[in-house]
Amino acid sequence: MGVNMVETEELLVKVLSVKRIGDVPSDIKDGYVYFDVSLDVNGRSISIKKKIRLDKPDKMLNKFLSKILMLAEERYKEMKYFVADKTPPNYFITSLINRKAAAEFLYILFEEIDQFVKTGKFEVLATDKVAL
């Protein structure tokens, strides 16, 4: 009788930069904000376009970080396994290695968006890109 081996791979994700993109006033009227996210996943550069529904800054931040981890895992699988026609492992253990720093910088972006929603003043959108 064989041993059932579960294949896993650890993914270490690092946020490199996040840039707010699109027509912010129009996008906000539609209830969303769009971002271009640059990541390093196990030494591979990955770029993701991500939209996030408007909410309180802390809720947007938590949803954003969770979603980019899922998207990073999918993009990594595409790049490493599907393009090479290889079978990926059954499970991935995905960690955001600079979560605290990313959260601190991203909160600034989300707070500015929240202020813009409340005031309508463009000058509160001072930060359009954060790099870590």
Backbone bond lengths (Angstrom), bond angles and torsions (degrees), N, CA, C in turn:
res aa  C-N    CA-C-N  psi(-1)  N-CA   C-N-CA  omega(-1)  CA-C   N-CA-C  phi
1 M - - - 1.438 - - 1.531 108.37 -
2 G 1.348 117.34 130.42 1.457 122.04 -176.32 1.521 112.50 -81.78
3 V 1.304 115.05 158.42 1.456 121.33 177.24 1.528 107.27 -89.96
4 N 1.308 117.53 131.85 1.455 122.23 179.16 1.528 108.77 -81.90
5 M 1.317 116.16 101.38 1.462 121.95 -179.33 1.528 109.05 -88.65
6 V 1.289 117.06 129.39 1.454 122.30 176.85 1.521 107.12 -99.10
7 E 1.320 114.81 118.57 1.455 119.80 179.59 1.525 109.51 -83.34
8 T 1.325 116.03 132.01 1.459 121.04 176.80 1.517 109.22 -133.80
9 E 1.310 114.93 156.54 1.458 121.04 173.64 1.517 107.28 -138.04
10 E 1.319 116.18 135.71 1.456 121.00 177.93 1.520 109.23 -89.93
11 L 1.317 115.93 128.88 1.463 121.32 177.00 1.521 108.58 -111.15
12 L 1.315 115.16 121.85 1.454 120.99 176.91 1.521 107.32 -103.58
13 V 1.321 115.48 111.43 1.456 122.42 -175.69 1.524 108.98 -103.54
14 K 1.315 115.11 133.62 1.459 120.70 176.74 1.520 107.92 -128.43
15 V 1.333 116.53 126.07 1.461 120.85 174.87 1.521 107.48 -76.18
16 L 1.330 116.40 124.85 1.459 120.72 178.49 1.521 111.35 -96.68
17 S 1.341 116.21 -45.39 1.462 120.20 177.57 1.518 110.07 -158.75
18 V 1.322 114.08 155.47 1.459 121.81 176.13 1.511 106.78 -136.54
19 K 1.338 115.56 127.75 1.463 120.84 -179.33 1.520 109.35 -124.42
20 R 1.338 115.44 131.25 1.456 120.95 175.43 1.524 107.05 -75.27
21 I 1.322 117.10 129.49 1.463 121.22 -177.80 1.526 109.67 -127.09
22 G 1.317 115.59 169.35 1.456 121.20 176.05 1.514 112.32 93.99
23 D 1.312 115.11 -173.04 1.456 123.54 177.22 1.521 107.10 -94.09
24 V 1.324 116.14 92.95 1.455 121.73 -169.37 1.538 113.04 -54.85
25 P 1.339 119.87 -51.04 1.476 117.86 -179.07 1.533 112.87 -59.33
26 S 1.312 116.73 -43.17 1.465 120.60 179.47 1.530 110.97 -66.70
27 D 1.331 116.01 -44.06 1.463 120.57 179.61 1.522 111.25 -61.73
28 I 1.340 116.40 -41.39 1.458 120.73 -179.54 1.528 110.25 -65.33
29 K 1.333 116.91 -37.72 1.469 119.44 176.12 1.523 110.61 -60.25
30 D 1.329 116.16 -33.61 1.466 121.16 177.97 1.531 112.39 -81.65
31 G 1.348 116.90 -5.49 1.459 121.02 175.49 1.513 115.44 92.56
32 Y 1.334 117.72 13.31 1.465 121.05 -177.12 1.520 111.20 -134.67
33 V 1.326 115.09 162.69 1.458 123.58 169.29 1.522 106.14 -133.96
34 Y 1.332 116.72 141.65 1.460 122.10 -175.55 1.521 110.42 -111.96
35 F 1.340 114.64 144.22 1.458 120.86 -177.85 1.525 110.52 -135.90
36 D 1.319 114.99 151.63 1.458 123.08 170.10 1.526 104.90 -111.34
37 V 1.325 116.04 120.26 1.460 121.70 -173.74 1.529 109.57 -114.23
38 S 1.321 116.88 127.96 1.465 122.17 174.66 1.523 108.52 -106.19
39 L 1.332 115.11 128.65 1.455 121.61 -176.85 1.519 110.76 -128.99
40 D 1.306 115.83 158.15 1.447 123.29 166.96 1.525 105.54 -114.95
41 V 1.331 116.05 121.68 1.459 120.93 178.61 1.524 107.37 -122.94
42 N 1.306 116.47 107.86 1.472 122.68 -177.80 1.531 111.77 49.23
43 G 1.319 115.99 43.47 1.456 121.00 177.02 1.518 115.20 84.50
44 R 1.312 118.07 0.80 1.469 122.07 178.39 1.519 108.90 -104.72
45 S 1.335 115.59 132.97 1.467 120.59 176.91 1.521 109.12 -79.83
46 I 1.313 115.24 129.15 1.450 121.13 -179.45 1.521 108.32 -131.68
47 S 1.325 115.49 134.97 1.455 121.87 176.96 1.527 108.42 -116.32
48 I 1.319 115.54 134.60 1.461 121.49 -177.62 1.519 108.74 -131.99
49 K 1.305 116.35 135.18 1.460 121.99 169.77 1.522 106.02 -95.40
50 K 1.320 117.15 130.14 1.468 120.56 -176.06 1.517 110.02 -139.24
51 K 1.322 115.89 133.81 1.459 119.57 172.24 1.519 107.45 -106.99
52 I 1.323 114.67 150.66 1.463 119.98 179.41 1.523 108.06 -134.07
53 R 1.310 115.15 136.46 1.471 120.79 178.83 1.523 108.96 -73.33
54 L 1.327 116.00 139.88 1.457 120.63 179.16 1.524 110.86 -61.95
55 D 1.311 114.76 138.21 1.455 122.70 179.34 1.522 106.42 -163.50
56 K 1.304 117.98 -170.34 1.457 121.08 174.10 1.524 107.95 -65.40
57 P 1.343 117.81 147.29 1.470 120.53 -176.06 1.528 114.72 -51.37
58 D 1.341 118.11 -43.11 1.474 119.71 -177.77 1.524 111.50 -68.69
59 K 1.323 118.03 -35.30 1.468 120.51 177.26 1.524 110.98 -69.91
60 M 1.350 116.63 -40.88 1.474 119.51 177.25 1.520 110.16 -61.17
61 L 1.323 116.38 -41.88 1.455 121.53 -179.33 1.523 111.66 -61.37
62 N 1.315 117.05 -49.51 1.465 120.36 -178.96 1.521 112.02 -63.12
63 K 1.328 117.28 -44.01 1.466 120.65 178.02 1.523 110.57 -62.90
64 F 1.326 115.89 -43.21 1.458 121.28 -178.33 1.521 111.01 -60.28
65 L 1.326 117.15 -48.92 1.462 120.51 -178.41 1.525 111.23 -63.73
66 S 1.321 117.21 -40.76 1.468 120.12 178.31 1.521 111.48 -63.72
67 K 1.316 116.18 -44.35 1.474 120.48 -177.39 1.521 111.77 -66.95
68 I 1.344 117.39 -41.18 1.463 116.95 -178.03 1.524 111.55 -68.38
69 L 1.323 117.71 -28.87 1.468 119.35 175.51 1.526 110.57 -65.78
70 M 1.320 116.82 -43.03 1.467 120.36 178.06 1.527 110.61 -64.45
71 L 1.331 116.26 -43.82 1.467 119.96 -179.70 1.525 111.43 -67.02
72 A 1.328 117.41 -36.76 1.461 121.12 178.09 1.523 110.49 -62.72
73 E 1.325 116.40 -41.61 1.461 120.61 178.82 1.529 110.73 -63.12
74 E 1.326 116.79 -44.62 1.468 120.20 179.41 1.524 111.68 -63.71
75 R 1.330 116.50 -44.55 1.473 120.59 -179.24 1.524 110.67 -65.22
76 Y 1.334 116.24 -39.18 1.462 120.93 178.16 1.527 110.40 -61.78
77 K 1.339 116.64 -44.85 1.467 120.20 178.13 1.522 110.93 -59.72
78 E 1.327 116.47 -42.57 1.471 120.41 178.25 1.523 110.57 -59.72
79 M 1.336 116.04 -47.88 1.463 121.10 -175.23 1.527 112.59 -68.20
80 K 1.312 116.47 -43.11 1.461 119.38 -172.82 1.524 113.23 -89.47
81 Y 1.309 117.90 -37.18 1.461 120.53 -171.28 1.529 114.19 -108.43
82 F 1.316 117.05 -52.61 1.459 118.88 -172.62 1.522 112.44 -68.70
83 V 1.326 117.40 -39.32 1.468 120.87 177.88 1.525 110.46 -63.34
84 A 1.314 116.75 -37.99 1.472 121.95 -179.35 1.529 111.74 -87.00
85 D 1.334 116.92 2.93 1.467 122.91 -179.30 1.532 111.31 56.07
86 K 1.335 115.38 43.52 1.465 122.26 176.64 1.525 108.74 -110.83
87 T 1.300 116.74 157.21 1.455 122.00 177.94 1.524 109.18 -87.68
88 P 1.338 117.12 125.15 1.469 118.84 178.88 1.522 110.74 -74.22
89 P 1.330 117.12 162.28 1.457 120.45 175.72 1.533 110.72 -60.97
90 N 1.323 115.82 162.15 1.461 120.23 179.20 1.528 112.38 -65.71
91 Y 1.322 117.18 -36.49 1.452 121.63 -175.26 1.518 111.17 -135.28
92 F 1.331 114.74 148.79 1.453 121.77 173.39 1.519 107.81 -121.15
93 I 1.315 115.85 138.50 1.457 122.33 173.00 1.528 104.76 -106.10
94 T 1.323 115.39 107.20 1.458 121.12 -172.07 1.515 110.12 -107.95
95 S 1.335 116.15 126.75 1.465 121.47 -178.92 1.519 110.24 -129.40
96 L 1.312 115.70 137.51 1.463 121.29 173.84 1.520 106.77 -92.24
97 I 1.336 115.84 105.37 1.467 119.58 -170.28 1.529 113.47 -75.81
98 N 1.336 117.74 -18.79 1.466 119.31 177.32 1.534 110.59 -118.70
99 R 1.325 115.22 41.71 1.476 121.69 -175.65 1.532 111.90 -57.03
100 K 1.319 117.80 -46.59 1.473 120.40 -176.21 1.523 111.13 -62.93
101 A 1.317 117.51 -48.24 1.466 120.92 179.82 1.525 110.73 -65.12
102 A 1.333 116.95 -42.67 1.465 120.64 179.10 1.518 110.17 -61.14
103 A 1.326 117.11 -44.15 1.463 120.96 -179.10 1.524 111.25 -62.55
104 E 1.323 116.92 -41.51 1.469 120.47 -179.63 1.526 111.14 -63.05
105 F 1.323 117.21 -46.00 1.462 120.67 -178.59 1.523 112.04 -72.61
106 L 1.316 117.31 -40.15 1.459 120.09 -179.38 1.521 111.36 -68.22
107 Y 1.312 117.00 -32.47 1.459 119.43 178.63 1.524 110.52 -58.85
108 I 1.323 116.86 -35.75 1.471 121.09 177.09 1.528 109.91 -58.06
109 L 1.337 117.11 -47.70 1.468 120.76 178.84 1.527 111.34 -60.08
110 F 1.315 116.47 -46.70 1.457 120.36 -177.07 1.526 111.95 -68.90
111 E 1.307 117.54 -34.78 1.459 121.31 176.90 1.534 110.30 -65.71
112 E 1.330 117.54 -41.27 1.462 120.85 177.43 1.526 111.11 -63.35
113 I 1.306 116.70 -40.59 1.466 120.59 177.72 1.525 109.65 -62.45
114 D 1.323 116.68 -43.09 1.460 121.40 178.01 1.531 110.45 -60.97
115 Q 1.311 117.29 -42.31 1.467 120.76 178.41 1.530 111.23 -64.98
116 F 1.328 116.81 -38.95 1.464 120.31 177.90 1.530 110.24 -63.60
117 V 1.334 116.95 -43.26 1.468 121.26 178.52 1.533 109.87 -58.96
118 K 1.321 116.29 -40.80 1.468 120.44 -177.65 1.526 113.08 -74.83
119 T 1.348 116.73 -36.88 1.469 120.02 -172.23 1.522 114.21 -107.39
120 G 1.334 117.75 -28.82 1.465 120.72 -175.32 1.522 112.77 76.00
121 K 1.315 118.31 7.98 1.468 122.86 -177.65 1.522 109.99 -92.01
122 F 1.349 115.44 123.35 1.460 121.09 -178.70 1.522 112.89 -65.09
123 E 1.330 117.20 -28.77 1.466 119.53 -176.19 1.532 112.77 -64.76
124 V 1.336 118.09 -18.37 1.470 118.92 177.97 1.528 111.26 -76.07
125 L 1.341 117.51 -13.50 1.466 122.05 177.57 1.522 110.66 -90.00
126 A 1.323 115.88 55.04 1.456 121.65 -174.79 1.530 113.04 -72.82
127 T 1.324 118.17 -27.13 1.453 122.16 -174.64 1.527 108.49 -110.32
128 D 1.330 116.34 117.61 1.471 117.30 176.63 1.521 111.21 -111.18
129 K 1.339 116.96 -9.91 1.457 119.54 179.84 1.523 109.42 -147.05
130 V 1.335 115.00 137.96 1.464 119.89 171.65 1.519 107.71 -124.05
131 A 1.309 115.30 137.36 1.464 121.15 177.30 1.516 107.04 -122.91
132 L 1.319 114.87 140.36 1.450 119.76 -177.47 1.517 110.42 -111.09
